[in-house]
C-alpha cells in the first residue's frame, strides 16, 4: 500500500448473519483528506465506520489503517488504534451527568497520565477552538443543540487524533448551527492534519467542505469523485440523490426496482 493512503479497504464484505450489508468494497483515503460517505439509510455507511474502528471484523477482505489490518489487531493493538482515533457521534452523545469540562477531559484522563493542571489547560484550549471557552462549568442540559455538538467535537479532538470519524454530524441542527459545525470540522481537520471520514445525508453542506465523496447503495460503492465532479455528474442515481428527487433510479416502493446500478458510472478515474 502506498504511504499516501491512510485508510484502504480491499474487497471488504460484511453481513449481519445471512443478511449481506457490504459487498466487495474498495475504498482509499489519502492522509489528511476529509472524505464523505453518502447513501440512503441502511446502505452500509455506519457499518464502514465500525469496521474501520475495529468494532466489527469483515467476513472477507482487508481494512487497513496506516498500513495495519484492523481485523488482525489484538486487544492491546486495537486499544492503541482507538486511542489515535476521534469520534463525533450523531447527536453528540455527551455524558449527561458530567459537566462540559469533565466531558472534554474524559479522554485525557482515560488515556493519559497528565496532571490535572495540564488537563485543565488542554480542555480550555479545545473549548476555545470550538468557540465555547467559558462554558466549562455548564451541564449538557444547559446547552443548545449546536453548543452540545461543539462540546462533543472538542471532546473528539482532545487527543489530537490522527483519524476522525463523523457519524451524521449535522443531524438535528438548525441552519446556522449546521454551518458553524461544518466550518469547524473543516478548519480543525486542516489544522490537525487529520484523516477524516464523514457519514452524512447533508449533500450540499458536505460538498462545501470535503475533498472527496463516495456514494454507497445496496452495500456497494456505486460512484465517487471530487465535489466538483459530483455536482457535474451525469449518473441518474447521483443526480437524484444530490438533488433529493422523488423520481429516479431509486424507487419509492420497497424493495427498490432492479437495475439500480445499470446507469451508474464512476465519477473520474476511480481513485481517491
N, C-alpha and C positions, 0 to 999 in steps of 0.2 A: 504494500500500500504506500502511495506517495505520502510524504510527510506533510504535504499541503492539506490533506484531508484529516480533520479531527474526528469525524464520525463517518463510518461507512457500513451500510447494511448490504450484505451479499446474499442474494437468493433466499431471503428470510420468509419462512412460512410459520403461521401460528394459528391454533384452533382452540376454542373452548370445548373440550370434549369432542364431539363429532361435528361441531359447527365451525367451519373454517372462517377465520377473521382476516388474516393476511395471506396473500398468495404470491410467493416468489418476488418479494420486494427488493429492489435495488435502489439505494439512495446514498448520496455522498454530500458531505457538508465541509466546506473549507474552514480552516482556522480563522476565527474572527468574524465569520459570517453570521448574520441573523436571517434565519430561514423560516418561512411559514409553511405549515402543512394544512391544507384546506380540503374540505369534502363534506358530504352530508352526514347527518347523525347516524352512528352505527357503522361508519365506513372503515374504522380501524385506526383512527388518528391517535386517540389516547392510548391505545394498545402499543403503538410505536414508542410513545414516551415511556411506558412501563418496561418495554424491552430494553431501551437504552439505559434506564436507571437500574436495571437488574431485578425488578420485581417479578418479571416473567422471563422464562427461557424459551427460545424458539424451538419448535419441533424439527426445523431444518434451517440451515444457513448459519451465517456468522453476523454478530452485532459487534463491530469493532469501534472502540472509543480510544483515541490516542494510541492506536496500534494494538490494543489488547482486546481479546474476545471476552465480552461481559459474561457470556454464558459459561465460560470455563473458569471464572473467578471463584476462589474460595471465600470463606466468610471474612477473613481479615482484608483480603484484597478488595472485596466488594464494599466493605466499610470505608476503605480508603478512597475508592472510586466515588462513593456518595459524598464524601467529605469535600471533594473538589466540585461538587455539583450544587447549584441553587435551584429551587423550585418555587414558582409562583402559582398557587392553586387557584382554581376557579372560586370566586368569592373571597379569596384571601386566606381563609382558614386560620384566623388568628386564635390564640388561646384566650378564651373569653374571661378566664379568671386571673389573667396576668395583665399587668399594665403594658402600655406601649413600650416603655423601656425594657421590661422583662421579656416581652415578645422578641424584640430585636436582639437582646442579649442572649437569648436561649441557645442558638447555635454556637456562640462564642464560649459560653460556659460548658456546653456539652462536648465540644470538640477541641478545646484548647485548655492550657493551664495558665492563661493570662491572669494577672492580678486584677482585682475589681476596678482599680483606678484607671487602668488601661482599657478595660472593657467599657467603662463609662465613656471615655474619650471616643472610642470607636463607635459606640451606639449613637452618641450625639453627632458624630461625623456622618454616619449613614442616614440619620433622620434629616440632617441638613441637606444631604444630597437629593432627597426626595421632597424638599421644601416643607418639612414638618418639625424643624427644630422648635423646641418649646412645648411639644405635646407629650413628652416622655412620661409625665405623671398621669395622663388620661387613661381610662379603661376603654376597651374596644366598644362597649355600648355607648360611649360618649362621642364616637367618631361617625362622620358621614360615610356613605359607601365608598366614595372616592378617596377619602382620607384613610380608611381601613385598607384599601387596596395598596395605597402608597406605603403604609406601615409594613404590609406583607412584603412589598418589594424591597424595602430596607432590610427586613429580616433575611430575605433570599440572597442578598448580596453581602451579608455581614462578613462572610469569609472570603470575599473576592473570588468567586468561583471561576473555574476555567470553562465550565459548561453551565448554561442556564436553560431550564425547561419552563415554558409558559403554557399552562392549560387553560384556554379560553380567558385570557386576562382582562378582556373588555366586557364580559358578561354583566348585565345589570347596571351599567354606569350611564349617567346622563352624558350628553354630547360633550360638555366642557370637561368633565372628569375623564372621559374616554380620551379626549385629545391630550390631556395632561399626562395620563399614564403612557400613551403611545410615545409621546415626546421623551419621557423619562426612560422608557425601555431603550429607545434608540440612542440617547445620549450616554446612558450608563453602559450599554453594550460597547459603544465606541471607546469610551474612556477606559474600561477594564480590559478591552481586547478579548472579550468573551465569545466563545462559540455558542450560539443560541438557537433553539427550536421553539417555535410558537405555533401551537394548535389553535386555530381561530376560525370563526364564521364571519368575522367582520372584514369583508373583502377590501373595501375602499381605503379604510384607515390603515390596514396592514400593508397594502401596496405602496403606501407613502413612506414606510419605514424599513421594509425588509429588503434583502439583497436578492433573494431567490424564493420561488414558490413551487411546492409540489402539490398536485391535486390527487386525491385518493378517492376511488369509487369501487365498491364491491371488493374491497381488500386488495386492490391493485393500484399502482401509480399509473394514472392514465394520461397525465400531462405534466409538464414542468416548464419553467422559464423564469426570466427576469420580470420584474413588474411591467416594464415596457412591452415585453413580448406577450405577457398575459393580457394586457389592455388591447393589444392589436390581434389577439388570437382569432383564427378563423374556425377553430373547433366549436361545433354546436354545443357540446357539453360545457366547455369552459365559458362560452358566451352566456349560456343560460344561467350558470352558477354566478358569474361575476355580476350579471345584471338582475338576478333574482326573478327570472321569468318563470311563469307557471307552465308555459307551453314549450316543450323541447324534448331532448332525448330522455330526460328523467321524467317519468310519468307520475301523475298524482296517485293513481291506484297502486295498491300493493298486491303482488310483487311487481317490481319495475319491469317494463317491457323488455324483451330480449333485444340484443344488439346494441347495448349501451356503448360498448367500446368500438363499434364498427366505424363511427365517424370521428373517432378521437385520434389526434396526431400529437406527437411531441412538439413542444414549442422550442425550437432551437436544436442543438446537436445532442441533447440527452445527457449532458454532463452538468454537474452543479458548479 
